[in-house]
Amino acid sequence: MSGRPSSKVLETYDPDWEAKWDRAHAMMRELEVKDWSSLTAEDHDRLDKLRRLLPVVFDASHRTANDYIRFHLSLTLKEADQLGIWAWLPVLPDDADIDRTRAAIAEVARYIETVKHRRKTFEICRRVGMKPQDVRPLPELTWRTRWAMLRFRLGRSARLRGK
């Protein structure tokens, strides 16, 4: 028995996701290699359904809420870091469901997009010599989110000092 605590499996997790992915991907590739003019309306419908199904099947590959969050925010957080935007990686309890997980991802993404919008607005106003009139306020953050941001900032500062 390992010393690692077991995490609750996310309700969207499917242990058979890889086989489903391979089947759906193969069917999609089979349709895509055909000449577009020879595709029937039924083929187009199948292709559309498969294109919508693949992301769902891939999402089923994430066992826990925190795995799901790390994957879906990895590029967003990398971009934020490159832009010098302080953001955070939410850490949810093991019993978090998919709705709470997606809400945590949306909160971080909304915060980053708002900061980018504000910066762009301020830069445009600065260039033309105006005071910004229409600047969106930053989204209201919960105390848990503020605590997560503080932990992230402290950890990031320690990592940067160690370089």
C-alpha positions in Angstrom: 0.0 0.0 0.0 1.4 3.4 -1.0 1.5 6.4 1.3 -0.2 8.5 -1.4 -3.9 9.3 -0.6 -6.3 8.2 -3.2 -8.2 10.9 -5.1 -11.8 10.6 -6.1 -12.2 9.8 -9.8 -13.8 12.6 -11.8 -17.3 11.6 -13.0 -16.4 12.2 -16.6 -13.4 9.8 -16.4 -13.7 6.8 -18.6 -11.0 4.1 -18.3 -11.8 3.0 -21.8 -11.2 6.5 -23.3 -8.2 5.5 -25.3 -9.9 2.8 -27.3 -12.9 5.1 -27.9 -10.5 7.8 -29.0 -8.7 5.5 -31.4 -12.0 4.2 -33.0 -13.5 7.7 -33.4 -10.2 9.1 -34.7 -9.9 6.3 -37.3 -13.5 6.8 -38.4 -12.9 10.5 -38.8 -9.6 10.0 -40.8 -11.4 7.5 -43.0 -14.0 10.1 -43.9 -11.5 12.9 -44.3 -9.4 11.1 -46.9 -12.4 10.8 -49.2 -12.9 13.3 -52.0 -15.1 16.1 -50.5 -17.4 16.0 -53.5 -18.1 12.3 -52.9 -19.2 12.7 -49.3 -22.9 12.2 -48.7 -25.0 14.2 -46.3 -24.8 11.2 -43.9 -21.0 11.3 -44.2 -21.0 15.0 -43.3 -23.2 14.3 -40.3 -20.9 11.5 -39.1 -17.9 13.8 -39.5 -19.6 16.6 -37.5 -20.6 14.2 -34.8 -17.1 12.8 -34.6 -15.5 16.2 -34.4 -17.7 17.0 -31.4 -17.1 13.6 -29.9 -13.3 13.7 -29.9 -12.9 16.5 -27.3 -15.4 14.8 -25.0 -13.6 11.5 -25.3 -10.3 13.2 -24.6 -11.7 15.0 -21.6 -12.6 11.5 -20.2 -8.9 10.8 -20.0 -8.5 12.9 -16.9 -8.9 10.9 -13.7 -9.1 13.7 -11.2 -10.3 17.3 -11.1 -6.7 18.6 -10.5 -5.4 16.6 -13.5 -8.2 18.1 -15.6 -7.3 21.6 -14.4 -3.5 21.2 -15.0 -4.1 20.1 -18.6 -6.7 22.7 -19.5 -4.8 25.6 -17.9 -1.3 24.7 -18.9 -1.1 26.8 -22.0 -3.1 29.6 -20.5 -0.8 29.9 -17.5 2.2 29.7 -19.7 0.9 32.6 -21.8 0.1 34.6 -18.6 3.6 34.0 -17.3 5.1 35.2 -20.6 3.0 38.3 -20.4 3.9 38.9 -16.7 0.4 38.3 -15.5 0.2 36.9 -12.0 -2.2 33.9 -12.2 -2.7 30.8 -10.2 -3.3 27.1 -10.7 -6.4 26.2 -8.7 -6.2 23.2 -6.5 -9.6 21.6 -5.7 -10.4 19.1 -3.1 -10.5 15.4 -4.2 -14.3 15.4 -4.2 -14.7 18.2 -6.7 -17.1 17.5 -9.5 -16.8 18.5 -13.2 -18.9 21.6 -12.8 -16.8 23.0 -10.0 -13.6 22.0 -12.0 -14.8 23.8 -15.1 -15.8 26.8 -13.0 -12.3 27.0 -11.5 -10.8 26.9 -15.0 -13.2 29.6 -16.2 -12.4 31.9 -13.3 -8.6 31.8 -14.0 -9.2 32.3 -17.8 -11.6 35.1 -17.2 -9.2 36.9 -14.8 -6.3 36.6 -17.4 -8.5 37.8 -20.2 -9.6 40.8 -18.2 -6.1 41.7 -17.3 -5.1 41.5 -20.9 -8.0 43.6 -22.0 -7.2 46.3 -19.3 -3.6 46.4 -20.4 -4.6 46.8 -24.0 -7.1 49.6 -23.2 -4.6 51.4 -21.0 -1.9 51.1 -23.7 -4.3 52.5 -26.4 -5.3 55.4 -24.2 -1.7 56.2 -23.4 -0.8 56.3 -27.1 -3.6 58.7 -27.9 -3.2 60.7 -24.8 -6.6 59.9 -23.3 -7.7 58.9 -19.8 -9.3 55.4 -20.0 -13.1 55.7 -19.7 -14.2 52.2 -20.3 -12.0 49.8 -18.4 -13.5 46.6 -17.1 -12.9 46.1 -13.4 -11.0 42.9 -12.5 -13.4 40.1 -11.6 -14.3 39.7 -8.0 -12.2 36.9 -6.5 -13.1 34.6 -3.6 -10.9 34.4 -0.5 -9.9 30.9 -1.6 -8.8 32.2 -5.0 -6.9 35.1 -3.4 -5.2 32.6 -1.1 -4.3 30.4 -4.1 -2.8 33.4 -5.9 -0.7 34.3 -2.9 0.6 30.8 -2.6 1.4 30.7 -6.3 3.2 34.1 -6.1 5.3 33.0 -3.1 6.2 29.8 -4.8 7.0 31.5 -8.1 9.2 34.1 -6.3 11.1 31.3 -4.6 11.6 29.5 -7.9 12.8 32.7 -9.6 15.3 33.5 -6.8 16.7 29.9 -7.1 17.6 30.4 -10.7 
